[in-house]
């Protein structure tokens, strides 16, 4: 019964347009984030792309993603999706053991792809509206709902709660390195969106909301597929 109710809550009409009442402030934060990207993130990502071999970068990404797997399990349960939660649990166990702490991803080779999710999606399933578009310092595009969800994910991530120093610092560094790897991988497209567009702010807003709604299943059909662009899931790596 609970699963049925949760599924019903998820059948919301796709939002039309966007709510950006704080655009002036958001543009200021966007400009700040661009300055950080130019001065720090982009140079570091290029060093990351030119430095460690691809296998090493992939291992770092696998390790960081494996640390987030218990959070995916928790959110899938809260969304009333036990099958996804079970699959993510198996992924975590297999990759943590056979995959040497998550450095390798044998679970995917076994067909266990899992379902990456977050508390923002959980709130969407519960019926929470998208809210206002917002740009977060250092993190980039978000919405009121997804920002709140990100804070909950950080606070309640089961893995982060049990890790102690120095393991917690290793996890933080791995997560940051993974983001840099993503930035390097999509460098040309991200630079095109953020720096070569006539209005990089508007383009980043469009792509973020378009991608997020697509991930949440709020767009479907040929028209949505034709209009969907995903050059980089989140220009700032969220």
Secondary structure as GFF3:
##gff-version 3
##sequence-region A 1 238
A	DSSP	alpha_helix	2	10	.	.	.	ID=ss1
A	DSSP	alpha_helix	23	36	.	.	.	ID=ss2
A	DSSP	pi_helix	37	41	.	.	.	ID=ss3
A	DSSP	alpha_helix	42	50	.	.	.	ID=ss4
A	DSSP	alpha_helix	54	78	.	.	.	ID=ss5
A	DSSP	alpha_helix	82	97	.	.	.	ID=ss6
A	DSSP	alpha_helix	106	109	.	.	.	ID=ss7
A	DSSP	alpha_helix	119	125	.	.	.	ID=ss8
A	DSSP	beta_strand	133	136	.	.	.	ID=ss9
A	DSSP	beta_strand	140	143	.	.	.	ID=ss10
A	DSSP	alpha_helix	144	156	.	.	.	ID=ss11
A	DSSP	alpha_helix	158	162	.	.	.	ID=ss12
A	DSSP	alpha_helix	167	185	.	.	.	ID=ss13
A	DSSP	alpha_helix	187	191	.	.	.	ID=ss14
A	DSSP	pi_helix	192	196	.	.	.	ID=ss15
A	DSSP	alpha_helix	200	215	.	.	.	ID=ss16
A	DSSP	alpha_helix	222	227	.	.	.	ID=ss17
###
